[in-house]
Amino acid sequence: MTLPPLRRLAAMALATSLFAGIALAGPVINGHAGPPRTVFLALPPDRPAPDVALRVTPLPGGGWRVALDTTGFVFTDVCVQTAEARPMGHAHLIVDGVKVASAYAPTVDLAPLPPGVHRIEAILRGQDHRALLGPMGLIKATAFLTVPAPGGR
């Protein structure tokens, strides 16, 4: 479909102004060249960063218990609009790339998973839901779980 010349010119002018606006706003959004403050909560570099590890065990009904073993992190279910940069909050549990739960305590039970290999991740979050950043990046842990097919095949 081709547009009449005047409409094509108007569409090009609109697209150009939108791209120019994005290009000009980019430096304002992240003017300090650090991680975006609306997504990440950088912890003070002069303090030890928390650590997290995962343990996944089967439950009698076919589900899975995920234990988040942390050091230097406090779980809380209190959420605030803007959190201080400290290791306190919750974790997001992600299974095969999809967030399935928020962990406000160090143990979360998951529903049964289909047969196959599954990647389970926990990412520590601040009280305002921003992902915690330590000196090495995101503070997270990963575990792989193989769910056998029915009948053990």
C-alpha positions in Angstrom: 0.0 0.0 0.0 1.4 3.4 -0.9 0.4 6.6 0.8 -0.4 9.8 -1.0 2.7 12.1 -1.0 1.4 14.5 1.7 0.5 11.6 4.1 3.9 9.9 3.4 5.7 13.2 4.2 3.6 13.6 7.4 4.4 10.0 8.4 8.1 10.5 7.8 8.1 13.7 9.8 6.3 12.0 12.7 8.8 9.0 12.7 11.8 11.4 12.5 10.5 13.4 15.5 9.9 10.3 17.5 13.4 8.9 16.9 14.9 12.3 17.6 13.0 12.5 20.9 14.2 9.0 21.9 17.8 9.9 21.0 17.7 13.1 23.1 16.0 11.5 26.1 18.5 8.6 26.2 21.2 10.6 28.1 18.6 12.0 30.5 17.2 8.5 31.4 20.7 7.1 32.3 22.7 10.3 32.6 25.2 8.9 35.1 26.2 5.8 32.9 25.4 3.4 35.8 22.7 0.8 35.9 19.2 2.2 35.4 17.9 3.2 38.9 14.3 2.2 38.0 15.3 -1.4 37.5 18.3 -2.1 39.7 19.2 -1.4 43.3 23.0 -1.1 43.6 24.3 -2.1 47.0 27.1 -0.1 48.6 30.5 -1.4 47.3 32.2 -1.1 50.7 29.9 -3.7 52.3 29.9 -7.5 51.6 27.2 -8.4 49.1 24.7 -11.1 50.0 24.8 -14.5 48.5 22.2 -17.0 47.5 22.1 -20.7 46.6 19.2 -23.0 45.7 18.2 -26.4 46.9 15.3 -28.2 45.1 13.6 -31.2 46.7 10.5 -33.2 45.7 7.3 -32.9 47.6 4.9 -35.9 48.2 2.2 -34.5 45.9 4.5 -34.1 42.9 5.5 -30.5 43.5 8.9 -29.1 44.4 10.2 -27.3 47.4 12.8 -24.6 46.6 15.0 -23.5 49.5 16.9 -20.3 49.1 20.0 -20.5 51.3 21.2 -16.9 51.8 24.0 -15.1 53.7 23.8 -11.4 54.4 20.2 -11.1 53.2 17.0 -10.6 55.2 13.6 -11.8 53.8 10.7 -9.5 54.4 7.2 -9.2 53.0 7.1 -5.4 53.6 7.3 -3.6 50.3 7.9 0.2 49.9 7.8 2.7 47.1 11.6 3.5 47.3 14.0 1.2 49.1 17.3 2.0 50.7 20.3 0.2 49.2 20.5 -2.6 51.7 20.2 -6.4 51.4 16.6 -6.8 52.4 13.5 -7.8 50.4 12.4 -10.9 48.6 13.4 -13.1 45.6 11.7 -13.7 42.3 11.7 -17.4 41.2 11.9 -18.0 37.5 11.3 -21.4 35.9 12.4 -21.8 32.3 12.4 -18.0 31.8 9.0 -17.4 33.3 8.5 -15.7 36.8 6.4 -18.2 38.8 6.6 -16.9 42.3 7.9 -14.2 44.7 9.7 -15.6 47.8 9.1 -13.5 50.9 10.6 -16.3 53.0 13.5 -18.6 52.3 11.3 -21.6 51.3 8.8 -21.7 48.4 6.7 -24.6 47.1 6.2 -25.0 43.4 3.5 -26.9 41.5 4.5 -30.1 39.6 6.6 -29.5 36.5 6.3 -31.4 33.2 8.9 -34.1 32.4 12.3 -32.7 31.2 15.1 -30.5 32.3 14.1 -27.2 34.0 16.2 -24.2 34.8 15.2 -22.5 38.2 16.6 -19.1 39.0 16.2 -16.9 42.1 17.0 -13.2 41.8 17.2 -11.2 45.0 15.1 -8.1 45.0 14.9 -5.0 47.2 11.8 -3.9 49.1 10.8 -1.9 46.1 11.1 -4.8 43.7 14.3 -3.6 42.1 16.9 -6.4 41.4 19.8 -6.2 43.8 23.2 -5.5 42.3 26.5 -6.4 44.0 30.0 -5.8 42.7 29.7 -8.9 40.5 26.3 -8.0 39.0 22.9 -9.4 39.8 22.7 -11.4 43.0 21.1 -14.7 41.9 21.4 -18.4 41.9 20.5 -21.1 39.3 19.6 -24.8 39.7 18.7 -27.4 37.1 16.1 -29.9 37.8 15.3 -33.1 35.7 11.8 -34.3 36.1 11.5 -37.9 34.9 8.8 -39.0 32.6 6.0 -41.1 34.2 7.2 -44.6 34.6 10.8 -43.4 34.9 11.6 -43.1 31.2 
